Amino acid sequence: MRSSEIVLGFHSLCLVKPVEDDDWYMGSLYDDGSIGCWTAYGALYEALRGLQQIEPPLRAAGLLRARA
């Protein structure tokens, strides 16, 4: 398990910046606080663009839930 330097949560999605790694990772943020990452980006702006592109289809499919 890698340590996270930064975790940005957006409902049930997140962007993670691991310690000692220049890449940003997009993934799911689970209710128990665990994270499942599925793609990597070389810079934060790329990860934010990826988040912007993936959010509408997930919401339309009912796969993106609002966090309480």
mmJSON file of the N, C-alpha and C atoms, coordinates in Angstrom:
{"data_MODEL":{"atom_site":{
"group_PDB":["ATOM","ATOM","ATOM","ATOM","ATOM","ATOM","ATOM","ATOM","ATOM","ATOM","ATOM","ATOM","ATOM","ATOM","ATOM","ATOM","ATOM","ATOM","ATOM","ATOM","ATOM","ATOM","ATOM","ATOM","ATOM","ATOM","ATOM","ATOM","ATOM","ATOM","ATOM","ATOM","ATOM","ATOM","ATOM","ATOM","ATOM","ATOM","ATOM","ATOM","ATOM","ATOM","ATOM","ATOM","ATOM","ATOM","ATOM","ATOM","ATOM","ATOM","ATOM","ATOM","ATOM","ATOM","ATOM","ATOM","ATOM","ATOM","ATOM","ATOM","ATOM","ATOM","ATOM","ATOM","ATOM","ATOM","ATOM","ATOM","ATOM","ATOM","ATOM","ATOM","ATOM","ATOM","ATOM","ATOM","ATOM","ATOM","ATOM","ATOM","ATOM","ATOM","ATOM","ATOM","ATOM","ATOM","ATOM","ATOM","ATOM","ATOM","ATOM","ATOM","ATOM","ATOM","ATOM","ATOM","ATOM","ATOM","ATOM","ATOM","ATOM","ATOM","ATOM","ATOM","ATOM","ATOM","ATOM","ATOM","ATOM","ATOM","ATOM","ATOM","ATOM","ATOM","ATOM","ATOM","ATOM","ATOM","ATOM","ATOM","ATOM","ATOM","ATOM","ATOM","ATOM","ATOM","ATOM","ATOM","ATOM","ATOM","ATOM","ATOM","ATOM","ATOM","ATOM","ATOM","ATOM","ATOM","ATOM","ATOM","ATOM","ATOM","ATOM","ATOM","ATOM","ATOM","ATOM","ATOM","ATOM","ATOM","ATOM","ATOM","ATOM","ATOM","ATOM","ATOM","ATOM","ATOM","ATOM","ATOM","ATOM","ATOM","ATOM","ATOM","ATOM","ATOM","ATOM","ATOM","ATOM","ATOM","ATOM","ATOM","ATOM","ATOM","ATOM","ATOM","ATOM","ATOM","ATOM","ATOM","ATOM","ATOM","ATOM","ATOM","ATOM","ATOM","ATOM","ATOM","ATOM","ATOM","ATOM","ATOM","ATOM","ATOM","ATOM","ATOM","ATOM","ATOM","ATOM","ATOM","ATOM","ATOM","ATOM","ATOM"],
"id":[1,2,3,4,5,6,7,8,9,10,11,12,13,14,15,16,17,18,19,20,21,22,23,24,25,26,27,28,29,30,31,32,33,34,35,36,37,38,39,40,41,42,43,44,45,46,47,48,49,50,51,52,53,54,55,56,57,58,59,60,61,62,63,64,65,66,67,68,69,70,71,72,73,74,75,76,77,78,79,80,81,82,83,84,85,86,87,88,89,90,91,92,93,94,95,96,97,98,99,100,101,102,103,104,105,106,107,108,109,110,111,112,113,114,115,116,117,118,119,120,121,122,123,124,125,126,127,128,129,130,131,132,133,134,135,136,137,138,139,140,141,142,143,144,145,146,147,148,149,150,151,152,153,154,155,156,157,158,159,160,161,162,163,164,165,166,167,168,169,170,171,172,173,174,175,176,177,178,179,180,181,182,183,184,185,186,187,188,189,190,191,192,193,194,195,196,197,198,199,200,201,202,203,204],
"type_symbol":["N","C","C","N","C","C","N","C","C","N","C","C","N","C","C","N","C","C","N","C","C","N","C","C","N","C","C","N","C","C","N","C","C","N","C","C","N","C","C","N","C","C","N","C","C","N","C","C","N","C","C","N","C","C","N","C","C","N","C","C","N","C","C","N","C","C","N","C","C","N","C","C","N","C","C","N","C","C","N","C","C","N","C","C","N","C","C","N","C","C","N","C","C","N","C","C","N","C","C","N","C","C","N","C","C","N","C","C","N","C","C","N","C","C","N","C","C","N","C","C","N","C","C","N","C","C","N","C","C","N","C","C","N","C","C","N","C","C","N","C","C","N","C","C","N","C","C","N","C","C","N","C","C","N","C","C","N","C","C","N","C","C","N","C","C","N","C","C","N","C","C","N","C","C","N","C","C","N","C","C","N","C","C","N","C","C","N","C","C","N","C","C","N","C","C","N","C","C","N","C","C","N","C","C"],
"label_atom_id":["N","CA","C","N","CA","C","N","CA","C","N","CA","C","N","CA","C","N","CA","C","N","CA","C","N","CA","C","N","CA","C","N","CA","C","N","CA","C","N","CA","C","N","CA","C","N","CA","C","N","CA","C","N","CA","C","N","CA","C","N","CA","C","N","CA","C","N","CA","C","N","CA","C","N","CA","C","N","CA","C","N","CA","C","N","CA","C","N","CA","C","N","CA","C","N","CA","C","N","CA","C","N","CA","C","N","CA","C","N","CA","C","N","CA","C","N","CA","C","N","CA","C","N","CA","C","N","CA","C","N","CA","C","N","CA","C","N","CA","C","N","CA","C","N","CA","C","N","CA","C","N","CA","C","N","CA","C","N","CA","C","N","CA","C","N","CA","C","N","CA","C","N","CA","C","N","CA","C","N","CA","C","N","CA","C","N","CA","C","N","CA","C","N","CA","C","N","CA","C","N","CA","C","N","CA","C","N","CA","C","N","CA","C","N","CA","C","N","CA","C","N","CA","C","N","CA","C","N","CA","C","N","CA","C","N","CA","C"],
"label_alt_id":[null,null,null,null,null,null,null,null,null,null,null,null,null,null,null,null,null,null,null,null,null,null,null,null,null,null,null,null,null,null,null,null,null,null,null,null,null,null,null,null,null,null,null,null,null,null,null,null,null,null,null,null,null,null,null,null,null,null,null,null,null,null,null,null,null,null,null,null,null,null,null,null,null,null,null,null,null,null,null,null,null,null,null,null,null,null,null,null,null,null,null,null,null,null,null,null,null,null,null,null,null,null,null,null,null,null,null,null,null,null,null,null,null,null,null,null,null,null,null,null,null,null,null,null,null,null,null,null,null,null,null,null,null,null,null,null,null,null,null,null,null,null,null,null,null,null,null,null,null,null,null,null,null,null,null,null,null,null,null,null,null,null,null,null,null,null,null,null,null,null,null,null,null,null,null,null,null,null,null,null,null,null,null,null,null,null,null,null,null,null,null,null,null,null,null,null,null,null,null,null,null,null,null,null],
"label_comp_id":["MET","MET","MET","ARG","ARG","ARG","SER","SER","SER","SER","SER","SER","GLU","GLU","GLU","ILE","ILE","ILE","VAL","VAL","VAL","LEU","LEU","LEU","GLY","GLY","GLY","PHE","PHE","PHE","HIS","HIS","HIS","SER","SER","SER","LEU","LEU","LEU","CYS","CYS","CYS","LEU","LEU","LEU","VAL","VAL","VAL","LYS","LYS","LYS","PRO","PRO","PRO","VAL","VAL","VAL","GLU","GLU","GLU","ASP","ASP","ASP","ASP","ASP","ASP","ASP","ASP","ASP","TRP","TRP","TRP","TYR","TYR","TYR","MET","MET","MET","GLY","GLY","GLY","SER","SER","SER","LEU","LEU","LEU","TYR","TYR","TYR","ASP","ASP","ASP","ASP","ASP","ASP","GLY","GLY","GLY","SER","SER","SER","ILE","ILE","ILE","GLY","GLY","GLY","CYS","CYS","CYS","TRP","TRP","TRP","THR","THR","THR","ALA","ALA","ALA","TYR","TYR","TYR","GLY","GLY","GLY","ALA","ALA","ALA","LEU","LEU","LEU","TYR","TYR","TYR","GLU","GLU","GLU","ALA","ALA","ALA","LEU","LEU","LEU","ARG","ARG","ARG","GLY","GLY","GLY","LEU","LEU","LEU","GLN","GLN","GLN","GLN","GLN","GLN","ILE","ILE","ILE","GLU","GLU","GLU","PRO","PRO","PRO","PRO","PRO","PRO","LEU","LEU","LEU","ARG","ARG","ARG","ALA","ALA","ALA","ALA","ALA","ALA","GLY","GLY","GLY","LEU","LEU","LEU","LEU","LEU","LEU","ARG","ARG","ARG","ALA","ALA","ALA","ARG","ARG","ARG","ALA","ALA","ALA"],
"label_asym_id":["A","A","A","A","A","A","A","A","A","A","A","A","A","A","A","A","A","A","A","A","A","A","A","A","A","A","A","A","A","A","A","A","A","A","A","A","A","A","A","A","A","A","A","A","A","A","A","A","A","A","A","A","A","A","A","A","A","A","A","A","A","A","A","A","A","A","A","A","A","A","A","A","A","A","A","A","A","A","A","A","A","A","A","A","A","A","A","A","A","A","A","A","A","A","A","A","A","A","A","A","A","A","A","A","A","A","A","A","A","A","A","A","A","A","A","A","A","A","A","A","A","A","A","A","A","A","A","A","A","A","A","A","A","A","A","A","A","A","A","A","A","A","A","A","A","A","A","A","A","A","A","A","A","A","A","A","A","A","A","A","A","A","A","A","A","A","A","A","A","A","A","A","A","A","A","A","A","A","A","A","A","A","A","A","A","A","A","A","A","A","A","A","A","A","A","A","A","A","A","A","A","A","A","A"],
"label_entity_id":["1","1","1","1","1","1","1","1","1","1","1","1","1","1","1","1","1","1","1","1","1","1","1","1","1","1","1","1","1","1","1","1","1","1","1","1","1","1","1","1","1","1","1","1","1","1","1","1","1","1","1","1","1","1","1","1","1","1","1","1","1","1","1","1","1","1","1","1","1","1","1","1","1","1","1","1","1","1","1","1","1","1","1","1","1","1","1","1","1","1","1","1","1","1","1","1","1","1","1","1","1","1","1","1","1","1","1","1","1","1","1","1","1","1","1","1","1","1","1","1","1","1","1","1","1","1","1","1","1","1","1","1","1","1","1","1","1","1","1","1","1","1","1","1","1","1","1","1","1","1","1","1","1","1","1","1","1","1","1","1","1","1","1","1","1","1","1","1","1","1","1","1","1","1","1","1","1","1","1","1","1","1","1","1","1","1","1","1","1","1","1","1","1","1","1","1","1","1","1","1","1","1","1","1"],
"label_seq_id":[1,1,1,2,2,2,3,3,3,4,4,4,5,5,5,6,6,6,7,7,7,8,8,8,9,9,9,10,10,10,11,11,11,12,12,12,13,13,13,14,14,14,15,15,15,16,16,16,17,17,17,18,18,18,19,19,19,20,20,20,21,21,21,22,22,22,23,23,23,24,24,24,25,25,25,26,26,26,27,27,27,28,28,28,29,29,29,30,30,30,31,31,31,32,32,32,33,33,33,34,34,34,35,35,35,36,36,36,37,37,37,38,38,38,39,39,39,40,40,40,41,41,41,42,42,42,43,43,43,44,44,44,45,45,45,46,46,46,47,47,47,48,48,48,49,49,49,50,50,50,51,51,51,52,52,52,53,53,53,54,54,54,55,55,55,56,56,56,57,57,57,58,58,58,59,59,59,60,60,60,61,61,61,62,62,62,63,63,63,64,64,64,65,65,65,66,66,66,67,67,67,68,68,68],
"pdbx_PDB_ins_code":[null,null,null,null,null,null,null,null,null,null,null,null,null,null,null,null,null,null,null,null,null,null,null,null,null,null,null,null,null,null,null,null,null,null,null,null,null,null,null,null,null,null,null,null,null,null,null,null,null,null,null,null,null,null,null,null,null,null,null,null,null,null,null,null,null,null,null,null,null,null,null,null,null,null,null,null,null,null,null,null,null,null,null,null,null,null,null,null,null,null,null,null,null,null,null,null,null,null,null,null,null,null,null,null,null,null,null,null,null,null,null,null,null,null,null,null,null,null,null,null,null,null,null,null,null,null,null,null,null,null,null,null,null,null,null,null,null,null,null,null,null,null,null,null,null,null,null,null,null,null,null,null,null,null,null,null,null,null,null,null,null,null,null,null,null,null,null,null,null,null,null,null,null,null,null,null,null,null,null,null,null,null,null,null,null,null,null,null,null,null,null,null,null,null,null,null,null,null,null,null,null,null,null,null],
"Cartn_x":[0.849,0.0,0.891,0.579,1.336,0.696,1.519,1.007,0.588,-0.497,-1.005,-0.555,-0.059,0.324,-0.895,-1.713,-2.916,-4.04,-5.23,-6.431,-7.498,-7.963,-9.04,-10.293,-11.311,-12.54,-13.617,-14.305,-15.404,-16.55,-17.418,-18.483,-17.826,-18.083,-17.479,-16.24,-15.815,-14.587,-13.487,-12.242,-11.145,-9.942,-9.081,-7.773,-6.755,-5.737,-4.761,-3.362,-2.57,-1.149,-0.352,0.239,1.031,2.33,2.832,4.139,5.186,6.195,7.302,6.86,5.826,5.357,4.842,5.232,4.797,3.44,2.927,1.646,0.469,-0.675,-1.956,-2.809,-3.582,-4.408,-5.875,-6.743,-8.183,-8.726,-9.723,-10.315,-11.6,-12.024,-13.238,-12.854,-13.622,-13.453,-14.608,-14.299,-15.321,-15.684,-16.853,-17.365,-16.438,-15.677,-14.777,-13.442,-13.309,-12.088,-11.055,-11.302,-10.359,-10.532,-9.512,-9.481,-9.105,-9.819,-9.478,-9.172,-7.904,-7.496,-7.487,-7.895,-7.94,-7.209,-6.768,-6.013,-5.047,-3.977,-2.94,-2.84,-2.479,-2.26,-0.922,-0.249,1.059,1.049,-0.089,-0.167,-1.577,-1.696,-2.99,-4.008,-3.604,-4.569,-5.127,-4.304,-4.794,-5.803,-5.521,-6.429,-7.759,-7.714,-8.952,-9.773,-9.11,-9.827,-10.447,-9.721,-10.259,-11.474,-11.422,-12.554,-13.758,-13.517,-14.593,-15.253,-14.478,-15.015,-15.756,-15.331,-15.934,-17.164,-17.278,-18.381,-19.764,-20.035,-21.389,-21.877,-21.072,-21.571,-21.836,-21.006,-21.227,-22.503,-22.732,-23.95,-25.186,-25.128,-26.266,-26.58,-25.559,-25.756,-26.142,-26.203,-26.55,-25.416,-24.177,-23.035,-22.304,-22.678,-22.035,-23.031,-22.684,-23.597,-23.066,-23.941,-23.554,-23.151,-22.082,-21.624,-22.384,-22.725,-23.469,-22.57],
"Cartn_y":[-1.178,0.0,1.237,2.178,3.419,4.496,5.391,6.516,7.641,8.316,9.428,10.748,11.621,12.968,13.883,13.741,14.561,13.672,13.833,13.169,14.241,14.429,15.374,14.568,14.697,13.941,14.756,14.118,14.723,13.722,13.804,12.815,11.451,10.505,9.183,8.985,10.043,9.996,10.738,10.427,11.145,11.208,12.167,12.276,12.137,11.308,10.986,11.283,11.947,12.201,11.421,10.283,9.498,10.21,9.872,10.349,9.742,10.512,10.053,9.583,10.206,9.888,11.186,11.49,12.726,12.604,11.384,11.185,11.411,11.711,11.81,10.646,10.069,8.912,9.224,8.783,8.928,7.593,7.661,6.425,6.657,5.619,5.655,5.843,6.662,6.886,6.172,5.13,4.297,4.811,4.417,4.88,4.55,3.468,3.093,3.84,4.77,5.564,4.972,3.784,3.178,3.795,3.609,4.188,3.106,3.054,2.164,3.001,3.061,3.893,3.063,3.704,2.969,3.645,4.886,5.515,6.543,6.795,7.732,8.89,10.044,11.251,11.849,12.472,13.042,14.364,15.052,16.361,16.569,17.437,17.689,18.216,19.12,19.672,18.579,17.579,16.46,15.622,15.401,14.621,15.349,16.665,17.437,17.387,17.442,17.314,15.93,14.905,13.55,13.412,14.03,14.015,14.705,15.816,16.568,15.731,14.912,14.101,12.864,12.295,11.047,11.275,12.427,12.681,12.62,13.287,13.234,11.824,10.979,9.633,8.8,8.951,8.208,8.663,9.962,10.493,10.018,10.056,9.63,8.141,7.343,5.911,5.586,6.608,6.384,5.789,5.865,5.287,6.282,7.537,8.553,8.971,8.749,9.062,10.242,11.025,12.143,11.607,12.161,11.763,12.565,11.909,12.579,13.475],
"Cartn_z":[0.0,0.0,0.0,-0.873,-0.989,-0.14,0.372,1.155,0.232,0.603,-0.196,0.399,-0.456,-0.047,-0.076,-1.137,-1.321,-1.835,-1.268,-1.776,-1.952,-3.18,-3.476,-3.771,-2.923,-3.096,-3.789,-4.73,-5.477,-5.478,-4.48,-4.29,-4.108,-4.969,-4.808,-5.692,-6.383,-7.174,-6.429,-6.761,-6.119,-7.044,-6.743,-7.364,-6.243,-6.474,-5.437,-5.946,-5.1,-5.381,-4.342,-4.732,-3.784,-3.398,-2.233,-1.797,-2.735,-3.077,-3.931,-5.314,-5.857,-7.211,-7.819,-9.035,-9.688,-10.359,-10.526,-11.194,-10.25,-10.851,-10.14,-10.6,-9.696,-9.998,-9.748,-10.654,-10.473,-10.008,-9.138,-8.663,-7.9,-7.221,-6.408,-4.949,-4.259,-2.829,-2.137,-1.387,-0.756,0.634,1.103,2.391,3.562,3.461,4.552,4.505,3.539,3.406,2.474,1.968,1.033,-0.357,-1.167,-2.502,-3.505,-4.611,-5.714,-6.943,-7.319,-8.463,-9.739,-10.858,-12.11,-13.264,-13.094,-14.184,-13.633,-14.367,-13.938,-14.924,-14.403,-15.202,-14.803,-15.753,-15.493,-14.758,-14.752,-14.102,-13.549,-12.555,-11.928,-12.931,-13.824,-14.779,-15.695,-16.045,-16.858,-16.072,-14.802,-13.954,-13.779,-13.617,-13.482,-14.766,-15.905,-17.181,-17.312,-16.893,-16.924,-16.024,-14.863,-13.929,-14.548,-15.218,-15.875,-16.971,-17.659,-18.748,-18.247,-17.134,-16.665,-15.794,-15.162,-14.236,-14.881,-16.009,-16.586,-16.946,-17.607,-17.907,-16.654,-15.638,-14.395,-13.709,-13.685,-13.072,-13.844,-15.162,-15.99,-15.786,-15.539,-15.329,-13.891,-13.041,-11.644,-10.83,-11.348,-10.66,-9.767,-9.838,-9.009,-7.95,-6.709,-5.624,-4.827,-4.299,-3.448,-2.08,-1.537,-0.21,0.83,1.916,2.998,3.816],
"occupancy":[1.0,1.0,1.0,1.0,1.0,1.0,1.0,1.0,1.0,1.0,1.0,1.0,1.0,1.0,1.0,1.0,1.0,1.0,1.0,1.0,1.0,1.0,1.0,1.0,1.0,1.0,1.0,1.0,1.0,1.0,1.0,1.0,1.0,1.0,1.0,1.0,1.0,1.0,1.0,1.0,1.0,1.0,1.0,1.0,1.0,1.0,1.0,1.0,1.0,1.0,1.0,1.0,1.0,1.0,1.0,1.0,1.0,1.0,1.0,1.0,1.0,1.0,1.0,1.0,1.0,1.0,1.0,1.0,1.0,1.0,1.0,1.0,1.0,1.0,1.0,1.0,1.0,1.0,1.0,1.0,1.0,1.0,1.0,1.0,1.0,1.0,1.0,1.0,1.0,1.0,1.0,1.0,1.0,1.0,1.0,1.0,1.0,1.0,1.0,1.0,1.0,1.0,1.0,1.0,1.0,1.0,1.0,1.0,1.0,1.0,1.0,1.0,1.0,1.0,1.0,1.0,1.0,1.0,1.0,1.0,1.0,1.0,1.0,1.0,1.0,1.0,1.0,1.0,1.0,1.0,1.0,1.0,1.0,1.0,1.0,1.0,1.0,1.0,1.0,1.0,1.0,1.0,1.0,1.0,1.0,1.0,1.0,1.0,1.0,1.0,1.0,1.0,1.0,1.0,1.0,1.0,1.0,1.0,1.0,1.0,1.0,1.0,1.0,1.0,1.0,1.0,1.0,1.0,1.0,1.0,1.0,1.0,1.0,1.0,1.0,1.0,1.0,1.0,1.0,1.0,1.0,1.0,1.0,1.0,1.0,1.0,1.0,1.0,1.0,1.0,1.0,1.0,1.0,1.0,1.0,1.0,1.0,1.0,1.0,1.0,1.0,1.0,1.0,1.0],
"B_iso_or_equiv":[0.0,0.0,0.0,0.0,0.0,0.0,0.0,0.0,0.0,0.0,0.0,0.0,0.0,0.0,0.0,0.0,0.0,0.0,0.0,0.0,0.0,0.0,0.0,0.0,0.0,0.0,0.0,0.0,0.0,0.0,0.0,0.0,0.0,0.0,0.0,0.0,0.0,0.0,0.0,0.0,0.0,0.0,0.0,0.0,0.0,0.0,0.0,0.0,0.0,0.0,0.0,0.0,0.0,0.0,0.0,0.0,0.0,0.0,0.0,0.0,0.0,0.0,0.0,0.0,0.0,0.0,0.0,0.0,0.0,0.0,0.0,0.0,0.0,0.0,0.0,0.0,0.0,0.0,0.0,0.0,0.0,0.0,0.0,0.0,0.0,0.0,0.0,0.0,0.0,0.0,0.0,0.0,0.0,0.0,0.0,0.0,0.0,0.0,0.0,0.0,0.0,0.0,0.0,0.0,0.0,0.0,0.0,0.0,0.0,0.0,0.0,0.0,0.0,0.0,0.0,0.0,0.0,0.0,0.0,0.0,0.0,0.0,0.0,0.0,0.0,0.0,0.0,0.0,0.0,0.0,0.0,0.0,0.0,0.0,0.0,0.0,0.0,0.0,0.0,0.0,0.0,0.0,0.0,0.0,0.0,0.0,0.0,0.0,0.0,0.0,0.0,0.0,0.0,0.0,0.0,0.0,0.0,0.0,0.0,0.0,0.0,0.0,0.0,0.0,0.0,0.0,0.0,0.0,0.0,0.0,0.0,0.0,0.0,0.0,0.0,0.0,0.0,0.0,0.0,0.0,0.0,0.0,0.0,0.0,0.0,0.0,0.0,0.0,0.0,0.0,0.0,0.0,0.0,0.0,0.0,0.0,0.0,0.0,0.0,0.0,0.0,0.0,0.0,0.0],
"pdbx_formal_charge":[null,null,null,null,null,null,null,null,null,null,null,null,null,null,null,null,null,null,null,null,null,null,null,null,null,null,null,null,null,null,null,null,null,null,null,null,null,null,null,null,null,null,null,null,null,null,null,null,null,null,null,null,null,null,null,null,null,null,null,null,null,null,null,null,null,null,null,null,null,null,null,null,null,null,null,null,null,null,null,null,null,null,null,null,null,null,null,null,null,null,null,null,null,null,null,null,null,null,null,null,null,null,null,null,null,null,null,null,null,null,null,null,null,null,null,null,null,null,null,null,null,null,null,null,null,null,null,null,null,null,null,null,null,null,null,null,null,null,null,null,null,null,null,null,null,null,null,null,null,null,null,null,null,null,null,null,null,null,null,null,null,null,null,null,null,null,null,null,null,null,null,null,null,null,null,null,null,null,null,null,null,null,null,null,null,null,null,null,null,null,null,null,null,null,null,null,null,null,null,null,null,null,null,null],
"auth_seq_id":[1,1,1,2,2,2,3,3,3,4,4,4,5,5,5,6,6,6,7,7,7,8,8,8,9,9,9,10,10,10,11,11,11,12,12,12,13,13,13,14,14,14,15,15,15,16,16,16,17,17,17,18,18,18,19,19,19,20,20,20,21,21,21,22,22,22,23,23,23,24,24,24,25,25,25,26,26,26,27,27,27,28,28,28,29,29,29,30,30,30,31,31,31,32,32,32,33,33,33,34,34,34,35,35,35,36,36,36,37,37,37,38,38,38,39,39,39,40,40,40,41,41,41,42,42,42,43,43,43,44,44,44,45,45,45,46,46,46,47,47,47,48,48,48,49,49,49,50,50,50,51,51,51,52,52,52,53,53,53,54,54,54,55,55,55,56,56,56,57,57,57,58,58,58,59,59,59,60,60,60,61,61,61,62,62,62,63,63,63,64,64,64,65,65,65,66,66,66,67,67,67,68,68,68],
"auth_comp_id":["MET","MET","MET","ARG","ARG","ARG","SER","SER","SER","SER","SER","SER","GLU","GLU","GLU","ILE","ILE","ILE","VAL","VAL","VAL","LEU","LEU","LEU","GLY","GLY","GLY","PHE","PHE","PHE","HIS","HIS","HIS","SER","SER","SER","LEU","LEU","LEU","CYS","CYS","CYS","LEU","LEU","LEU","VAL","VAL","VAL","LYS","LYS","LYS","PRO","PRO","PRO","VAL","VAL","VAL","GLU","GLU","GLU","ASP","ASP","ASP","ASP","ASP","ASP","ASP","ASP","ASP","TRP","TRP","TRP","TYR","TYR","TYR","MET","MET","MET","GLY","GLY","GLY","SER","SER","SER","LEU","LEU","LEU","TYR","TYR","TYR","ASP","ASP","ASP","ASP","ASP","ASP","GLY","GLY","GLY","SER","SER","SER","ILE","ILE","ILE","GLY","GLY","GLY","CYS","CYS","CYS","TRP","TRP","TRP","THR","THR","THR","ALA","ALA","ALA","TYR","TYR","TYR","GLY","GLY","GLY","ALA","ALA","ALA","LEU","LEU","LEU","TYR","TYR","TYR","GLU","GLU","GLU","ALA","ALA","ALA","LEU","LEU","LEU","ARG","ARG","ARG","GLY","GLY","GLY","LEU","LEU","LEU","GLN","GLN","GLN","GLN","GLN","GLN","ILE","ILE","ILE","GLU","GLU","GLU","PRO","PRO","PRO","PRO","PRO","PRO","LEU","LEU","LEU","ARG","ARG","ARG","ALA","ALA","ALA","ALA","ALA","ALA","GLY","GLY","GLY","LEU","LEU","LEU","LEU","LEU","LEU","ARG","ARG","ARG","ALA","ALA","ALA","ARG","ARG","ARG","ALA","ALA","ALA"],
"auth_asym_id":["A","A","A","A","A","A","A","A","A","A","A","A","A","A","A","A","A","A","A","A","A","A","A","A","A","A","A","A","A","A","A","A","A","A","A","A","A","A","A","A","A","A","A","A","A","A","A","A","A","A","A","A","A","A","A","A","A","A","A","A","A","A","A","A","A","A","A","A","A","A","A","A","A","A","A","A","A","A","A","A","A","A","A","A","A","A","A","A","A","A","A","A","A","A","A","A","A","A","A","A","A","A","A","A","A","A","A","A","A","A","A","A","A","A","A","A","A","A","A","A","A","A","A","A","A","A","A","A","A","A","A","A","A","A","A","A","A","A","A","A","A","A","A","A","A","A","A","A","A","A","A","A","A","A","A","A","A","A","A","A","A","A","A","A","A","A","A","A","A","A","A","A","A","A","A","A","A","A","A","A","A","A","A","A","A","A","A","A","A","A","A","A","A","A","A","A","A","A","A","A","A","A","A","A"],
"auth_atom_id":["N","CA","C","N","CA","C","N","CA","C","N","CA","C","N","CA","C","N","CA","C","N","CA","C","N","CA","C","N","CA","C","N","CA","C","N","CA","C","N","CA","C","N","CA","C","N","CA","C","N","CA","C","N","CA","C","N","CA","C","N","CA","C","N","CA","C","N","CA","C","N","CA","C","N","CA","C","N","CA","C","N","CA","C","N","CA","C","N","CA","C","N","CA","C","N","CA","C","N","CA","C","N","CA","C","N","CA","C","N","CA","C","N","CA","C","N","CA","C","N","CA","C","N","CA","C","N","CA","C","N","CA","C","N","CA","C","N","CA","C","N","CA","C","N","CA","C","N","CA","C","N","CA","C","N","CA","C","N","CA","C","N","CA","C","N","CA","C","N","CA","C","N","CA","C","N","CA","C","N","CA","C","N","CA","C","N","CA","C","N","CA","C","N","CA","C","N","CA","C","N","CA","C","N","CA","C","N","CA","C","N","CA","C","N","CA","C","N","CA","C","N","CA","C","N","CA","C","N","CA","C","N","CA","C","N","CA","C"],
"pdbx_PDB_model_num":[1,1,1,1,1,1,1,1,1,1,1,1,1,1,1,1,1,1,1,1,1,1,1,1,1,1,1,1,1,1,1,1,1,1,1,1,1,1,1,1,1,1,1,1,1,1,1,1,1,1,1,1,1,1,1,1,1,1,1,1,1,1,1,1,1,1,1,1,1,1,1,1,1,1,1,1,1,1,1,1,1,1,1,1,1,1,1,1,1,1,1,1,1,1,1,1,1,1,1,1,1,1,1,1,1,1,1,1,1,1,1,1,1,1,1,1,1,1,1,1,1,1,1,1,1,1,1,1,1,1,1,1,1,1,1,1,1,1,1,1,1,1,1,1,1,1,1,1,1,1,1,1,1,1,1,1,1,1,1,1,1,1,1,1,1,1,1,1,1,1,1,1,1,1,1,1,1,1,1,1,1,1,1,1,1,1,1,1,1,1,1,1,1,1,1,1,1,1,1,1,1,1,1,1]
}}}
